[in-house]
Amino acid sequence: MPKIVIAGGGIIGTSLSYFLAKDHNISVNLIDPKGIAPAASGKAGGFLARDWRDGTAVEELQRLGFALHQSLADDFVDTSIDYRRLTCSAVSIDESLTRNVQKPPSKKLEGVEWVDRAATGSVPMGTEENIAQVHPRKVCEHMWEYAEQKQGSTLTRGKVVQALIDESNNNAVKGVLLEDGTYIEADILVVACGPWTEQAFRTWFPSNIVSHLPKVTGIKCHSILVKPPQVFSQAVFFESDGALGDGDLEVYPRPDGDCYVNGFAGDEVLVQEDPGDEVIEQDAIDLLIHAMEMTSTQLGGLEPHTEQVCYWPETEDGLPLIGDIPNIPGAYVATGHSVWGILQGPATGKALAELLIQGSCTCLDLSPFHLSRYHQHECD
């Protein structure tokens, strides 16, 4: 039985742990400095859209992820992970109507559930046929609990500082070294560290072997949670041309009554903050609160009970990195899913589990996501 170490306790690491246990009866050692879902996978919105990436290289990955989330909801009982189908609309906002919050609310647009200020038009973006949601932290916790209980997988809280390789065996992985000096043996190492994969690439492996690896960056985004008296069931993507803030604003009501408000993301950067310790910028939180005051009498004025921030990972060409790391036998990576990490996470975990155990993937085509695409471009 292979000794598998997964670095990263987010949606990718827990999905891989789950499918290794469920489909292959394999246990893992999952390593994370904070535990399960401490960063984006615990703070994301959990919005799922089946067909919004149709016609792109991630269409198959997206659709499989959507189907697997339904399967997970069936397995875990949907209420335990706050899974449900819902509707979604795009709502346009008139800047001139956002300047006076004392003005009585305008008449609600037809088909719009809770936006009643400054709205000038709406377009349906999805129905319960192709739109769903899940609570990211809860689904990560449930998948990890399954891997622990069914197969005896182990969670190690610690920080990997070095991937140990066997130079006498073609530079194959033989283990990892943690910050406290702990050595953990492994013949398979999966780097699933989101935007912190960049640090892993540059510091865990010998530089002469991994100099060809692509850059992984992050985009910082804040969110708040408010709880109105009524439970809503329509996600809204605002189109405001800057009237509400610089960038997109999105709101996802949850079945527990919370409304998840996020948007106005930052610039793409090399992430320096540690996972789980990202600094909240109050100006960004205030902007989200103000946006709700401008657009909804039911959400505006509510005090957030949660304020949070996270980074999502980006790659140079906008596609995930999924597969083996060239020149290091036994080393694999799975990251770079951008804003679709929660949706595509289970599909990535299932596919990578097949690749690790069977040597190939049958549930979807992973070739568009292999790291060799960057080397091919360099050669061209």
RABELWO-V953853 format. One record per residue. RES is the residue in one letter. SS is DSSP state (2 for helix, 1 for strand, 0 for the rest). Layout:
# RABELWO-V953853
RES_SS / RES_SS
This chain:
# RABELWO-V953853
M_0 / P_0 / K_0 / I_1 / V_1 / I_1 / A_1 / G_0 / G_0 / G_0 / I_2 / I_2 / G_2 / T_2 / S_2 / L_2 / S_2 / Y_2 / F_2 / L_2 / A_2 / K_2 / D_2 / H_2 / N_0 / I_0 / S_0 / V_0 / N_1 / L_1 / I_1 / D_1 / P_0 / K_0 / G_0 / I_0 / A_0 / P_0 / A_0 / A_2 / S_2 / G_2 / K_2 / A_0 / G_0 / G_0 / F_1 / L_1 / A_1 / R_0 / D_0 / W_0 / R_0 / D_0 / G_0 / T_0 / A_0 / V_0 / E_2 / E_2 / L_2 / Q_2 / R_2 / L_2 / G_2 / F_2 / A_2 / L_2 / H_2 / Q_2 / S_2 / L_2 / A_2 / D_2 / D_2 / F_2 / V_0 / D_2 / T_2 / S_2 / I_2 / D_0 / Y_0 / R_1 / R_1 / L_0 / T_1 / C_1 / S_1 / A_1 / V_1 / S_1 / I_1 / D_0 / E_2 / S_2 / L_2 / T_2 / R_0 / N_0 / V_0 / Q_0 / K_0 / P_0 / P_0 / S_0 / K_0 / K_0 / L_0 / E_0 / G_0 / V_0 / E_0 / W_0 / V_0 / D_0 / R_0 / A_0 / A_1 / T_1 / G_1 / S_1 / V_1 / P_1 / M_1 / G_1 / T_0 / E_0 / E_0 / N_0 / I_1 / A_1 / Q_1 / V_0 / H_0 / P_2 / R_2 / K_2 / V_2 / C_2 / E_2 / H_2 / M_2 / W_2 / E_2 / Y_2 / A_2 / E_2 / Q_2 / K_2 / Q_2 / G_0 / S_0 / T_1 / L_1 / T_1 / R_1 / G_0 / K_0 / V_1 / V_1 / Q_1 / A_1 / L_1 / I_1 / D_1 / E_2 / S_2 / N_2 / N_0 / N_0 / A_1 / V_1 / K_1 / G_1 / V_1 / L_1 / L_1 / E_0 / D_0 / G_0 / T_0 / Y_1 / I_1 / E_1 / A_0 / D_0 / I_1 / L_1 / V_1 / V_1 / A_0 / C_0 / G_2 / P_2 / W_2 / T_2 / E_2 / Q_2 / A_2 / F_2 / R_2 / T_2 / W_0 / F_0 / P_0 / S_2 / N_2 / I_2 / V_2 / S_0 / H_0 / L_0 / P_0 / K_0 / V_1 / T_1 / G_1 / I_1 / K_1 / C_1 / H_1 / S_1 / I_1 / L_1 / V_1 / K_1 / P_0 / P_0 / Q_0 / V_0 / F_0 / S_0 / Q_1 / A_1 / V_1 / F_1 / F_1 / E_1 / S_0 / D_0 / G_0 / A_0 / L_0 / G_0 / D_0 / G_0 / D_0 / L_1 / E_1 / V_1 / Y_1 / P_1 / R_0 / P_0 / D_0 / G_0 / D_1 / C_1 / Y_1 / V_1 / N_1 / G_1 / F_0 / A_0 / G_0 / D_0 / E_1 / V_1 / L_0 / V_0 / Q_0 / E_0 / D_0 / P_0 / G_0 / D_0 / E_0 / V_0 / I_0 / E_0 / Q_2 / D_2 / A_2 / I_2 / D_2 / L_2 / L_2 / I_2 / H_2 / A_2 / M_2 / E_2 / M_2 / T_2 / S_0 / T_0 / Q_0 / L_0 / G_0 / G_0 / L_0 / E_0 / P_0 / H_0 / T_1 / E_1 / Q_1 / V_1 / C_1 / Y_1 / W_1 / P_1 / E_1 / T_1 / E_0 / D_0 / G_0 / L_0 / P_0 / L_1 / I_1 / G_1 / D_1 / I_0 / P_0 / N_0 / I_0 / P_0 / G_0 / A_1 / Y_1 / V_1 / A_1 / T_1 / G_0 / H_0 / S_2 / V_2 / W_2 / G_2 / I_2 / L_2 / Q_2 / G_2 / P_2 / A_2 / T_2 / G_2 / K_2 / A_2 / L_2 / A_2 / E_2 / L_2 / L_2 / I_2 / Q_2 / G_0 / S_0 / C_0 / T_0 / C_0 / L_0 / D_0 / L_0 / S_2 / P_2 / F_2 / H_0 / L_0 / S_2 / R_2 / Y_2 / H_2 / Q_2 / H_2 / E_2 / C_2 / D_0
